[in-house]
Amino acid sequence: MSSKGGIPKAEALRICERIRKENEGRVFSLSRWQCWGCITFTKGDPKKMCFSGSEGNRGCSLINRAYDDK
C-alpha cells in the first residue's frame, strides 16, 4: 500500500476511465487487457471492479500507480 493511502471512489473511477481511453487501439498492451477483463467480468459495476477489491480502493495496480504518481 502506498503512503498516500486510500483513493476516493470518484477519483478511482475517473482514473479508470482515463486509463481505458489511453489504452484504446493498443492491441498488445497488458494494461489494455487488464482493463478489458475487469470491465468484462464485472459488467462495469464499480462495486465489483478491481479497484474496489481492497480496502481504500487500492486493488487495481494501474489506478494505484496513476494516483501515486500525481
All heavy atoms as a GROMACS GRO file, in nm:
protein
  549
    1MET      N    1   0.084  -0.118   0.000
    1MET     CA    2   0.000   0.000   0.000
    1MET      C    3   0.089   0.124   0.000
    1MET      O    4   0.194   0.127   0.059
    1MET     CB    5  -0.092  -0.001   0.121
    1MET     CG    6  -0.188   0.118   0.122
    1MET     SD    7  -0.289   0.120   0.268
    1MET     CE    8  -0.442   0.070   0.199
    2SER      N    9   0.040   0.225  -0.066
    2SER     CA   10   0.115   0.350  -0.079
    2SER      C   11   0.102   0.434   0.046
    2SER      O   12   0.009   0.422   0.124
    2SER     CB   13   0.060   0.427  -0.198
    2SER     OG   14   0.101   0.560  -0.193
    3SER      N   15   0.197   0.524   0.062
    3SER     CA   16   0.190   0.618   0.173
    3SER      C   17   0.077   0.718   0.153
    3SER      O   18   0.038   0.787   0.244
    3SER     CB   19   0.323   0.691   0.186
    3SER     OG   20   0.350   0.764   0.068
    4LYS      N   21   0.025   0.729   0.031
    4LYS     CA   22  -0.085   0.822   0.004
    4LYS      C   23  -0.219   0.768   0.055
    4LYS      O   24  -0.316   0.842   0.057
    4LYS     CB   25  -0.096   0.850  -0.146
    4LYS     CG   26   0.020   0.933  -0.196
    4LYS     CD   27  -0.009   0.988  -0.332
    4LYS     CE   28   0.104   1.078  -0.375
    4LYS     NZ   29   0.071   1.161  -0.487
    5GLY      N   30  -0.227   0.644   0.092
    5GLY     CA   31  -0.350   0.590   0.149
    5GLY      C   32  -0.456   0.558   0.045
    5GLY      O   33  -0.428   0.537  -0.072
    6GLY      N   34  -0.580   0.556   0.091
    6GLY     CA   35  -0.693   0.518   0.007
    6GLY      C   36  -0.720   0.618  -0.104
    6GLY      O   37  -0.680   0.735  -0.097
    7ILE      N   38  -0.791   0.572  -0.204
    7ILE     CA   39  -0.828   0.654  -0.318
    7ILE      C   40  -0.979   0.676  -0.312
    7ILE      O   41  -1.055   0.580  -0.306
    7ILE     CB   42  -0.790   0.585  -0.450
    7ILE    CG1   43  -0.642   0.551  -0.454
    7ILE    CG2   44  -0.830   0.671  -0.570
    7ILE    CD1   45  -0.601   0.464  -0.572
    8PRO      N   46  -1.023   0.802  -0.315
    8PRO     CA   47  -1.168   0.826  -0.318
    8PRO      C   48  -1.230   0.758  -0.440
    8PRO      O   49  -1.172   0.758  -0.549
    8PRO     CB   50  -1.179   0.978  -0.329
    8PRO     CG   51  -1.048   1.030  -0.277
    8PRO     CD   52  -0.946   0.926  -0.314
    9LYS      N   53  -1.347   0.697  -0.420
    9LYS     CA   54  -1.409   0.619  -0.527
    9LYS      C   55  -1.430   0.699  -0.655
    9LYS      O   56  -1.403   0.651  -0.764
    9LYS     CB   57  -1.542   0.560  -0.480
    9LYS     CG   58  -1.599   0.458  -0.579
    9LYS     CD   59  -1.712   0.379  -0.522
    9LYS     CE   60  -1.667   0.285  -0.417
    9LYS     NZ   61  -1.641   0.149  -0.455
   10ALA      N   62  -1.474   0.824  -0.644
   10ALA     CA   63  -1.495   0.908  -0.763
   10ALA      C   64  -1.364   0.930  -0.837
   10ALA      O   65  -1.360   0.926  -0.961
   10ALA     CB   66  -1.557   1.041  -0.724
   11GLU      N   67  -1.255   0.951  -0.763
   11GLU     CA   68  -1.123   0.969  -0.825
   11GLU      C   69  -1.077   0.840  -0.892
   11GLU      O   70  -1.023   0.841  -1.002
   11GLU     CB   71  -1.022   1.013  -0.719
   11GLU     CG   72  -0.882   1.034  -0.771
   11GLU     CD   73  -0.866   1.157  -0.858
   11GLU    OE1   74  -0.957   1.241  -0.863
   11GLU    OE2   75  -0.760   1.169  -0.921
   12ALA      N   76  -1.100   0.726  -0.826
   12ALA     CA   77  -1.062   0.597  -0.884
   12ALA      C   78  -1.137   0.572  -1.015
   12ALA      O   79  -1.078   0.526  -1.113
   12ALA     CB   80  -1.090   0.484  -0.785
   13LEU      N   81  -1.265   0.607  -1.019
   13LEU     CA   82  -1.343   0.591  -1.142
   13LEU      C   83  -1.291   0.681  -1.253
   13LEU      O   84  -1.281   0.640  -1.368
   13LEU     CB   85  -1.491   0.620  -1.116
   13LEU     CG   86  -1.571   0.507  -1.056
   13LEU    CD1   87  -1.708   0.556  -1.012
   13LEU    CD2   88  -1.584   0.392  -1.153
   14ARG      N   89  -1.256   0.806  -1.219
   14ARG     CA   90  -1.200   0.899  -1.320
   14ARG      C   91  -1.069   0.846  -1.376
   14ARG      O   92  -1.046   0.848  -1.496
   14ARG     CB   93  -1.179   1.038  -1.260
   14ARG     CG   94  -1.301   1.125  -1.259
   14ARG     CD   95  -1.267   1.270  -1.228
   14ARG     NE   96  -1.216   1.288  -1.092
   14ARG     CZ   97  -1.292   1.303  -0.983
   14ARG    NH1   98  -1.423   1.300  -0.996
   14ARG    NH2   99  -1.239   1.319  -0.866
   15ILE      N  100  -0.983   0.798  -1.288
   15ILE     CA  101  -0.854   0.744  -1.332
   15ILE      C  102  -0.877   0.621  -1.419
   15ILE      O  103  -0.812   0.603  -1.523
   15ILE     CB  104  -0.763   0.711  -1.212
   15ILE    CG1  105  -0.724   0.840  -1.139
   15ILE    CG2  106  -0.638   0.636  -1.258
   15ILE    CD1  107  -0.654   0.817  -1.006
   16CYS      N  108  -0.970   0.535  -1.378
   16CYS     CA  109  -1.002   0.414  -1.454
   16CYS      C  110  -1.046   0.450  -1.596
   16CYS      O  111  -0.997   0.393  -1.694
   16CYS     CB  112  -1.111   0.336  -1.382
   16CYS     SG  113  -1.164   0.185  -1.463
   17GLU      N  114  -1.137   0.545  -1.606
   17GLU     CA  115  -1.185   0.587  -1.739
   17GLU      C  116  -1.071   0.644  -1.823
   17GLU      O  117  -1.062   0.616  -1.942
   17GLU     CB  118  -1.297   0.690  -1.724
   17GLU     CG  119  -1.425   0.630  -1.670
   17GLU     CD  120  -1.531   0.734  -1.639
   17GLU    OE1  121  -1.512   0.853  -1.673
   17GLU    OE2  122  -1.633   0.696  -1.579
   18ARG      N  123  -0.985   0.724  -1.761
   18ARG     CA  124  -0.873   0.782  -1.834
   18ARG      C  125  -0.778   0.673  -1.884
   18ARG      O  126  -0.735   0.676  -2.000
   18ARG     CB  127  -0.796   0.880  -1.744
   18ARG     CG  128  -0.689   0.957  -1.822
   18ARG     CD  129  -0.599   1.039  -1.734
   18ARG     NE  130  -0.498   0.951  -1.680
   18ARG     CZ  131  -0.455   0.952  -1.554
   18ARG    NH1  132  -0.504   1.036  -1.468
   18ARG    NH2  133  -0.362   0.868  -1.515
   19ILE      N  134  -0.748   0.576  -1.800
   19ILE     CA  135  -0.657   0.468  -1.840
   19ILE      C  136  -0.718   0.387  -1.954
   19ILE      O  137  -0.650   0.354  -2.051
   19ILE     CB  138  -0.625   0.376  -1.719
   19ILE    CG1  139  -0.536   0.452  -1.620
   19ILE    CG2  140  -0.559   0.247  -1.764
   19ILE    CD1  141  -0.516   0.381  -1.488
   20ARG      N  142  -0.848   0.358  -1.946
   20ARG     CA  143  -0.914   0.284  -2.054
   20ARG      C  144  -0.910   0.360  -2.185
   20ARG      O  145  -0.885   0.303  -2.291
   20ARG     CB  146  -1.057   0.246  -2.016
   20ARG     CG  147  -1.060   0.130  -1.917
   20ARG     CD  148  -1.199   0.083  -1.888
   20ARG     NE  149  -1.261   0.176  -1.795
   20ARG     CZ  150  -1.386   0.219  -1.805
   20ARG    NH1  151  -1.463   0.180  -1.903
   20ARG    NH2  152  -1.435   0.303  -1.715
   21LYS      N  153  -0.931   0.492  -2.181
   21LYS     CA  154  -0.924   0.573  -2.303
   21LYS      C  155  -0.783   0.575  -2.360
   21LYS      O  156  -0.764   0.569  -2.481
   21LYS     CB  157  -0.972   0.715  -2.276
   21LYS     CG  158  -1.121   0.724  -2.265
   21LYS     CD  159  -1.169   0.865  -2.241
   21LYS     CE  160  -1.320   0.863  -2.223
   21LYS     NZ  161  -1.374   0.994  -2.197
   22GLU      N  162  -0.683   0.583  -2.273
   22GLU     CA  163  -0.544   0.581  -2.317
   22GLU      C  164  -0.509   0.448  -2.384
   22GLU      O  165  -0.422   0.443  -2.471
   22GLU     CB  166  -0.450   0.606  -2.200
   22GLU     CG  167  -0.452   0.747  -2.147
   22GLU     CD  168  -0.374   0.764  -2.018
   22GLU    OE1  169  -0.318   0.666  -1.965
   22GLU    OE2  170  -0.369   0.878  -1.967
   23ASN      N  171  -0.574   0.341  -2.343
   23ASN     CA  172  -0.544   0.208  -2.395
   23ASN      C  173  -0.617   0.174  -2.524
   23ASN      O  174  -0.587   0.073  -2.587
   23ASN     CB  175  -0.578   0.101  -2.290
   23ASN     CG  176  -0.477   0.094  -2.181
   23ASN    OD1  177  -0.358   0.118  -2.202
   23ASN    ND2  178  -0.522   0.063  -2.061
   24GLU      N  179  -0.714   0.257  -2.565
   24GLU     CA  180  -0.788   0.229  -2.687
   24GLU      C  181  -0.693   0.218  -2.806
   24GLU      O  182  -0.607   0.302  -2.826
   24GLU     CB  183  -0.892   0.340  -2.714
   24GLU     CG  184  -1.008   0.335  -2.620
   24GLU     CD  185  -1.107   0.448  -2.643
   24GLU    OE1  186  -1.089   0.527  -2.736
   24GLU    OE2  187  -1.202   0.457  -2.564
   25GLY      N  188  -0.709   0.113  -2.882
   25GLY     CA  189  -0.628   0.093  -3.001
   25GLY      C  190  -0.492   0.030  -2.975
   25GLY      O  191  -0.417   0.004  -3.068
   26ARG      N  192  -0.459   0.004  -2.851
   26ARG     CA  193  -0.330  -0.058  -2.817
   26ARG      C  194  -0.353  -0.209  -2.800
   26ARG      O  195  -0.368  -0.257  -2.689
   26ARG     CB  196  -0.274   0.003  -2.690
   26ARG     CG  197  -0.249   0.152  -2.702
   26ARG     CD  198  -0.213   0.214  -2.571
   26ARG     NE  199  -0.078   0.177  -2.533
   26ARG     CZ  200  -0.028   0.195  -2.414
   26ARG    NH1  201  -0.101   0.246  -2.318
   26ARG    NH2  202   0.097   0.161  -2.389
   27VAL      N  203  -0.351  -0.281  -2.909
   27VAL     CA  204  -0.386  -0.423  -2.908
   27VAL      C  205  -0.293  -0.507  -2.820
   27VAL      O  206  -0.337  -0.597  -2.751
   27VAL     CB  207  -0.386  -0.479  -3.053
   27VAL    CG1  208  -0.417  -0.627  -3.054
   27VAL    CG2  209  -0.486  -0.402  -3.137
   28PHE      N  210  -0.166  -0.476  -2.820
   28PHE     CA  211  -0.068  -0.559  -2.749
   28PHE      C  212  -0.027  -0.500  -2.615
   28PHE      O  213   0.086  -0.518  -2.571
   28PHE     CB  214   0.054  -0.583  -2.837
   28PHE     CG  215   0.020  -0.658  -2.962
   28PHE    CD1  216   0.020  -0.594  -3.085
   28PHE    CD2  217  -0.016  -0.792  -2.957
   28PHE    CE1  218  -0.013  -0.662  -3.200
   28PHE    CE2  219  -0.050  -0.861  -3.072
   28PHE     CZ  220  -0.048  -0.796  -3.194
   29SER      N  221  -0.117  -0.432  -2.549
   29SER     CA  222  -0.089  -0.370  -2.421
   29SER      C  223  -0.146  -0.457  -2.308
   29SER      O  224  -0.265  -0.489  -2.308
   29SER     CB  225  -0.153  -0.232  -2.417
   29SER     OG  226  -0.152  -0.181  -2.286
   30LEU      N  227  -0.060  -0.492  -2.213
   30LEU     CA  228  -0.108  -0.572  -2.100
   30LEU      C  229  -0.209  -0.493  -2.016
   30LEU      O  230  -0.306  -0.550  -1.966
   30LEU     CB  231   0.009  -0.616  -2.012
   30LEU     CG  232   0.103  -0.717  -2.074
   30LEU    CD1  233   0.218  -0.747  -1.979
   30LEU    CD2  234   0.031  -0.845  -2.109
   31SER      N  235  -0.188  -0.362  -2.004
   31SER     CA  236  -0.284  -0.284  -1.927
   31SER      C  237  -0.420  -0.279  -1.996
   31SER      O  238  -0.524  -0.279  -1.930
   31SER     CB  239  -0.231  -0.142  -1.900
   31SER     OG  240  -0.213  -0.070  -2.017
   32ARG      N  241  -0.421  -0.278  -2.129
   32ARG     CA  242  -0.548  -0.281  -2.202
   32ARG      C  243  -0.623  -0.409  -2.170
   32ARG      O  244  -0.743  -0.408  -2.144
   32ARG     CB  245  -0.525  -0.271  -2.352
   32ARG     CG  246  -0.656  -0.283  -2.430
   32ARG     CD  247  -0.629  -0.278  -2.582
   32ARG     NE  248  -0.753  -0.282  -2.655
   32ARG     CZ  249  -0.806  -0.393  -2.703
   32ARG    NH1  250  -0.747  -0.509  -2.687
   32ARG    NH2  251  -0.920  -0.389  -2.770
   33TRP      N  252  -0.553  -0.520  -2.170
   33TRP     CA  253  -0.619  -0.648  -2.143
   33TRP      C  254  -0.662  -0.660  -1.997
   33TRP      O  255  -0.764  -0.720  -1.966
   33TRP     CB  256  -0.529  -0.765  -2.184
   33TRP     CG  257  -0.522  -0.772  -2.333
   33TRP    CD1  258  -0.417  -0.734  -2.413
   33TRP    CD2  259  -0.626  -0.813  -2.422
   33TRP    NE1  260  -0.450  -0.751  -2.545
   33TRP    CE2  261  -0.577  -0.799  -2.554
   33TRP    CE3  262  -0.755  -0.860  -2.403
   33TRP    CZ2  263  -0.654  -0.831  -2.665
   33TRP    CZ3  264  -0.832  -0.892  -2.514
   33TRP    CH2  265  -0.781  -0.877  -2.643
   34GLN      N  266  -0.586  -0.599  -1.908
   34GLN     CA  267  -0.626  -0.597  -1.766
   34GLN      C  268  -0.757  -0.521  -1.752
   34GLN      O  269  -0.850  -0.567  -1.685
   34GLN     CB  270  -0.517  -0.532  -1.681
   34GLN     CG  271  -0.550  -0.527  -1.534
   34GLN     CD  272  -0.436  -0.471  -1.451
   34GLN    OE1  273  -0.320  -0.476  -1.489
   34GLN    NE2  274  -0.468  -0.418  -1.336
   35CYS      N  275  -0.766  -0.405  -1.817
   35CYS     CA  276  -0.890  -0.325  -1.811
   35CYS      C  277  -1.005  -0.399  -1.879
   35CYS      O  278  -1.118  -0.399  -1.827
   35CYS     CB  279  -0.869  -0.190  -1.880
   35CYS     SG  280  -0.759  -0.078  -1.791
   36TRP      N  281  -0.979  -0.461  -1.992
   36TRP     CA  282  -1.083  -0.535  -2.062
   36TRP      C  283  -1.141  -0.644  -1.972
   36TRP      O  284  -1.263  -0.658  -1.961
   36TRP     CB  285  -1.027  -0.597  -2.190
   36TRP     CG  286  -1.127  -0.683  -2.260
   36TRP    CD1  287  -1.222  -0.644  -2.348
   36TRP    CD2  288  -1.143  -0.825  -2.244
   36TRP    NE1  289  -1.297  -0.752  -2.388
   36TRP    CE2  290  -1.251  -0.865  -2.326
   36TRP    CE3  291  -1.078  -0.922  -2.168
   36TRP    CZ2  292  -1.293  -0.997  -2.334
   36TRP    CZ3  293  -1.121  -1.054  -2.176
   36TRP    CH2  294  -1.227  -1.090  -2.259
   37GLY      N  295  -1.055  -0.719  -1.906
   37GLY     CA  296  -1.101  -0.826  -1.818
   37GLY      C  297  -1.184  -0.773  -1.703
   37GLY      O  298  -1.288  -0.827  -1.668
   38CYS      N  299  -1.137  -0.663  -1.644
   38CYS     CA  300  -1.208  -0.603  -1.532
   38CYS      C  301  -1.348  -0.559  -1.574
   38CYS      O  302  -1.447  -0.594  -1.509
   38CYS     CB  303  -1.128  -0.485  -1.478
   38CYS     SG  304  -1.207  -0.397  -1.342
   39ILE      N  305  -1.358  -0.485  -1.682
   39ILE     CA  306  -1.487  -0.435  -1.729
   39ILE      C  307  -1.578  -0.550  -1.773
   39ILE      O  308  -1.697  -0.553  -1.743
   39ILE     CB  309  -1.468  -0.334  -1.844
   39ILE    CG1  310  -1.402  -0.207  -1.791
   39ILE    CG2  311  -1.599  -0.301  -1.913
   39ILE    CD1  312  -1.482  -0.132  -1.690
   40THR      N  313  -1.522  -0.646  -1.844
   40THR     CA  314  -1.600  -0.758  -1.896
   40THR      C  315  -1.659  -0.843  -1.784
   40THR      O  316  -1.778  -0.871  -1.782
   40THR     CB  317  -1.514  -0.846  -1.988
   40THR    OG1  318  -1.469  -0.765  -2.097
   40THR    CG2  319  -1.594  -0.964  -2.041
   41PHE      N  320  -1.575  -0.883  -1.690
   41PHE     CA  321  -1.620  -0.978  -1.589
   41PHE      C  322  -1.700  -0.913  -1.476
   41PHE      O  323  -1.773  -0.982  -1.405
   41PHE     CB  324  -1.502  -1.057  -1.534
   41PHE     CG  325  -1.440  -1.145  -1.640
   41PHE    CD1  326  -1.313  -1.118  -1.688
   41PHE    CD2  327  -1.510  -1.249  -1.696
   41PHE    CE1  328  -1.256  -1.196  -1.788
   41PHE    CE2  329  -1.456  -1.328  -1.796
   41PHE     CZ  330  -1.328  -1.301  -1.842
   42THR      N  331  -1.689  -0.781  -1.461
   42THR     CA  332  -1.769  -0.713  -1.359
   42THR      C  333  -1.891  -0.644  -1.421
   42THR      O  334  -1.972  -0.587  -1.349
   42THR     CB  335  -1.687  -0.605  -1.286
   42THR    OG1  336  -1.651  -0.502  -1.379
   42THR    CG2  337  -1.565  -0.664  -1.220
   43LYS      N  338  -1.900  -0.652  -1.555
   43LYS     CA  339  -2.007  -0.585  -1.630
   43LYS      C  340  -2.012  -0.436  -1.598
   43LYS      O  341  -2.117  -0.373  -1.598
   43LYS     CB  342  -2.141  -0.652  -1.603
   43LYS     CG  343  -2.145  -0.796  -1.653
   43LYS     CD  344  -2.277  -0.861  -1.621
   43LYS     CE  345  -2.293  -0.998  -1.675
   43LYS     NZ  346  -2.193  -1.096  -1.653
   44GLY      N  347  -1.895  -0.378  -1.567
   44GLY     CA  348  -1.884  -0.235  -1.541
   44GLY      C  349  -1.937  -0.188  -1.407
   44GLY      O  350  -1.948  -0.068  -1.384
   45ASP      N  351  -1.969  -0.281  -1.318
   45ASP     CA  352  -2.021  -0.244  -1.185
   45ASP      C  353  -1.904  -0.200  -1.096
   45ASP      O  354  -1.820  -0.282  -1.059
   45ASP     CB  355  -2.092  -0.364  -1.122
   45ASP     CG  356  -2.152  -0.335  -0.986
   45ASP    OD1  357  -2.128  -0.225  -0.931
   45ASP    OD2  358  -2.224  -0.422  -0.935
   46PRO      N  359  -1.896  -0.070  -1.061
   46PRO     CA  360  -1.784  -0.021  -0.981
   46PRO      C  361  -1.765  -0.094  -0.848
   46PRO      O  362  -1.653  -0.104  -0.799
   46PRO     CB  363  -1.819   0.127  -0.955
   46PRO     CG  364  -1.910   0.163  -1.066
   46PRO     CD  365  -1.988   0.037  -1.098
   47LYS      N  366  -1.872  -0.148  -0.792
   47LYS     CA  367  -1.860  -0.221  -0.665
   47LYS      C  368  -1.783  -0.352  -0.682
   47LYS      O  369  -1.732  -0.407  -0.585
   47LYS     CB  370  -1.998  -0.250  -0.607
   47LYS     CG  371  -2.072  -0.126  -0.564
   47LYS     CD  372  -2.209  -0.162  -0.515
   47LYS     CE  373  -2.288  -0.034  -0.486
   47LYS     NZ  374  -2.428  -0.063  -0.459
   48LYS      N  375  -1.774  -0.402  -0.805
   48LYS     CA  376  -1.707  -0.529  -0.831
   48LYS      C  377  -1.573  -0.511  -0.904
   48LYS      O  378  -1.499  -0.607  -0.919
   48LYS     CB  379  -1.797  -0.619  -0.916
   48LYS     CG  380  -1.925  -0.658  -0.847
   48LYS     CD  381  -2.012  -0.740  -0.938
   48LYS     CE  382  -2.145  -0.774  -0.873
   48LYS     NZ  383  -2.233  -0.847  -0.965
   49MET      N  384  -1.546  -0.389  -0.952
   49MET     CA  385  -1.426  -0.365  -1.032
   49MET      C  386  -1.300  -0.382  -0.947
   49MET      O  387  -1.304  -0.375  -0.824
   49MET     CB  388  -1.432  -0.227  -1.097
   49MET     CG  389  -1.540  -0.220  -1.204
   49MET     SD  390  -1.574  -0.056  -1.266
   49MET     CE  391  -1.425  -0.021  -1.354
   50CYS      N  392  -1.188  -0.402  -1.013
   50CYS     CA  393  -1.062  -0.433  -0.946
   50CYS      C  394  -1.022  -0.330  -0.841
   50CYS      O  395  -0.971  -0.366  -0.736
   50CYS     CB  396  -0.950  -0.447  -1.048
   50CYS     SG  397  -0.970  -0.589  -1.156
   51PHE      N  398  -1.045  -0.201  -0.866
   51PHE     CA  399  -1.002  -0.101  -0.769
   51PHE      C  400  -1.080  -0.112  -0.638
   51PHE      O  401  -1.034  -0.065  -0.534
   51PHE     CB  402  -1.009   0.042  -0.825
   51PHE     CG  403  -1.147   0.094  -0.852
   51PHE    CD1  404  -1.224   0.144  -0.750
   51PHE    CD2  405  -1.199   0.093  -0.979
   51PHE    CE1  406  -1.352   0.194  -0.774
   51PHE    CE2  407  -1.324   0.143  -1.006
   51PHE     CZ  408  -1.401   0.193  -0.902
   52SER      N  409  -1.196  -0.174  -0.641
   52SER     CA  410  -1.276  -0.193  -0.519
   52SER      C  411  -1.237  -0.318  -0.443
   52SER      O  412  -1.296  -0.348  -0.340
   52SER     CB  413  -1.425  -0.200  -0.555
   52SER     OG  414  -1.470  -0.078  -0.608
   53GLY      N  415  -1.138  -0.390  -0.494
   53GLY     CA  416  -1.102  -0.519  -0.437
   53GLY      C  417  -1.028  -0.514  -0.305
   53GLY      O  418  -1.017  -0.615  -0.237
   54SER      N  419  -0.976  -0.399  -0.267
   54SER     CA  420  -0.903  -0.387  -0.141
   54SER      C  421  -0.952  -0.266  -0.064
   54SER      O  422  -1.010  -0.174  -0.122
   54SER     CB  423  -0.753  -0.370  -0.169
   54SER     OG  424  -0.699  -0.486  -0.226
   55GLU      N  425  -0.923  -0.266   0.063
   55GLU     CA  426  -0.963  -0.153   0.148
   55GLU      C  427  -0.906  -0.022   0.093
   55GLU      O  428  -0.791  -0.017   0.049
   55GLU     CB  429  -0.912  -0.178   0.289
   55GLU     CG  430  -0.959  -0.075   0.389
   55GLU     CD  431  -0.912  -0.107   0.529
   55GLU    OE1  432  -0.896  -0.226   0.561
   55GLU    OE2  433  -0.894  -0.012   0.606
   56GLY      N  434  -0.985   0.080   0.092
   56GLY     CA  435  -0.940   0.211   0.044
   56GLY      C  436  -0.930   0.220  -0.107
   56GLY      O  437  -0.862   0.307  -0.159
   57ASN      N  438  -0.997   0.130  -0.178
   57ASN     CA  439  -0.996   0.129  -0.325
   57ASN      C  440  -0.854   0.119  -0.379
   57ASN      O  441  -0.814   0.192  -0.469
   57ASN     CB  442  -1.067   0.253  -0.381
   57ASN     CG  443  -1.212   0.258  -0.339
   57ASN    OD1  444  -1.279   0.157  -0.336
   57ASN    ND2  445  -1.260   0.376  -0.305
   58ARG      N  446  -0.774   0.029  -0.324
   58ARG     CA  447  -0.635   0.014  -0.365
   58ARG      C  448  -0.612  -0.120  -0.436
   58ARG      O  449  -0.502  -0.172  -0.436
   58ARG     CB  450  -0.542   0.021  -0.244
   58ARG     CG  451  -0.545   0.152  -0.168
   58ARG     CD  452  -0.491   0.268  -0.244
   58ARG     NE  453  -0.354   0.246  -0.285
   58ARG     CZ  454  -0.277   0.339  -0.340
   58ARG    NH1  455  -0.324   0.460  -0.360
   58ARG    NH2  456  -0.155   0.312  -0.375
   59GLY      N  457  -0.712  -0.174  -0.505
   59GLY     CA  458  -0.700  -0.307  -0.564
   59GLY      C  459  -0.644  -0.314  -0.704
   59GLY      O  460  -0.596  -0.417  -0.747
   60CYS      N  461  -0.649  -0.204  -0.781
   60CYS     CA  462  -0.603  -0.206  -0.920
   60CYS      C  463  -0.464  -0.144  -0.930
   60CYS      O  464  -0.445  -0.026  -0.897
   60CYS     CB  465  -0.700  -0.131  -1.011
   60CYS     SG  466  -0.642  -0.117  -1.181
   61SER      N  467  -0.368  -0.219  -0.978
   61SER     CA  468  -0.231  -0.169  -0.986
   61SER      C  469  -0.218  -0.050  -1.080
   61SER      O  470  -0.138   0.041  -1.055
   61SER     CB  471  -0.137  -0.281  -1.029
   61SER     OG  472  -0.173  -0.329  -1.158
   62LEU      N  473  -0.296  -0.046  -1.187
   62LEU     CA  474  -0.288   0.064  -1.282
   62LEU      C  475  -0.338   0.194  -1.220
   62LEU      O  476  -0.277   0.300  -1.235
   62LEU     CB  477  -0.370   0.032  -1.407
   62LEU     CG  478  -0.328  -0.093  -1.484
   62LEU    CD1  479  -0.428  -0.122  -1.595
   62LEU    CD2  480  -0.188  -0.079  -1.538
   63ILE      N  481  -0.449   0.186  -1.149
   63ILE     CA  482  -0.505   0.304  -1.084
   63ILE      C  483  -0.414   0.348  -0.970
   63ILE      O  484  -0.388   0.467  -0.952
   63ILE     CB  485  -0.649   0.277  -1.035
   63ILE    CG1  486  -0.741   0.258  -1.156
   63ILE    CG2  487  -0.699   0.390  -0.946
   63ILE    CD1  488  -0.882   0.215  -1.121
   64ASN      N  489  -0.365   0.253  -0.893
   64ASN     CA  490  -0.274   0.287  -0.781
   64ASN      C  491  -0.153   0.363  -0.832
   64ASN      O  492  -0.115   0.465  -0.774
   64ASN     CB  493  -0.228   0.161  -0.710
   64ASN     CG  494  -0.338   0.089  -0.636
   64ASN    OD1  495  -0.446   0.143  -0.615
   64ASN    ND2  496  -0.313  -0.034  -0.601
   65ARG      N  497  -0.093   0.315  -0.939
   65ARG     CA  498   0.028   0.379  -0.994
   65ARG      C  499  -0.004   0.521  -1.042
   65ARG      O  500   0.069   0.615  -1.012
   65ARG     CB  501   0.084   0.296  -1.108
   65ARG     CG  502   0.218   0.344  -1.158
   65ARG     CD  503   0.279   0.255  -1.264
   65ARG     NE  504   0.258   0.113  -1.241
   65ARG     CZ  505   0.199   0.030  -1.328
   65ARG    NH1  506   0.159   0.074  -1.446
   65ARG    NH2  507   0.184  -0.096  -1.299
   66ALA      N  508  -0.114   0.536  -1.115
   66ALA     CA  509  -0.152   0.667  -1.166
   66ALA      C  510  -0.183   0.764  -1.051
   66ALA      O  511  -0.143   0.881  -1.055
   66ALA     CB  512  -0.273   0.656  -1.259
   67TYR      N  513  -0.250   0.717  -0.950
   67TYR     CA  514  -0.284   0.803  -0.835
   67TYR      C  515  -0.160   0.843  -0.758
   67TYR      O  516  -0.145   0.959  -0.719
   67TYR     CB  517  -0.382   0.728  -0.744
   67TYR     CG  518  -0.432   0.810  -0.626
   67TYR    CD1  519  -0.529   0.908  -0.645
   67TYR    CD2  520  -0.382   0.789  -0.499
   67TYR    CE1  521  -0.576   0.983  -0.539
   67TYR    CE2  522  -0.429   0.864  -0.392
   67TYR     CZ  523  -0.524   0.961  -0.412
   67TYR     OH  524  -0.571   1.035  -0.306
   68ASP      N  525  -0.070   0.749  -0.736
   68ASP     CA  526   0.052   0.777  -0.660
   68ASP      C  527   0.148   0.867  -0.735
   68ASP      O  528   0.223   0.942  -0.673
   68ASP     CB  529   0.123   0.647  -0.623
   68ASP     CG  530   0.044   0.564  -0.522
   68ASP    OD1  531  -0.046   0.620  -0.457
   68ASP    OD2  532   0.073   0.444  -0.510
   69ASP      N  533   0.144   0.864  -0.867
   69ASP     CA  534   0.235   0.945  -0.948
   69ASP      C  535   0.192   1.091  -0.961
   69ASP      O  536   0.268   1.174  -1.006
   69ASP     CB  537   0.251   0.886  -1.089
   69ASP     CG  538   0.337   0.761  -1.088
   69ASP    OD1  539   0.402   0.733  -0.986
   69ASP    OD2  540   0.336   0.690  -1.191
   70LYS      N  541   0.069   1.121  -0.922
   70LYS     CA  542   0.022   1.260  -0.941
   70LYS      C  543   0.071   1.350  -0.831
   70LYS      O  544   0.122   1.316  -0.733
   70LYS     CB  545  -0.130   1.267  -0.953
   70LYS     CG  546  -0.205   1.235  -0.826
   70LYS     CD  547  -0.352   1.261  -0.848
   70LYS     CE  548  -0.414   1.273  -0.711
   70LYS     NZ  549  -0.544   1.320  -0.709
   0.00000   0.00000   0.00000
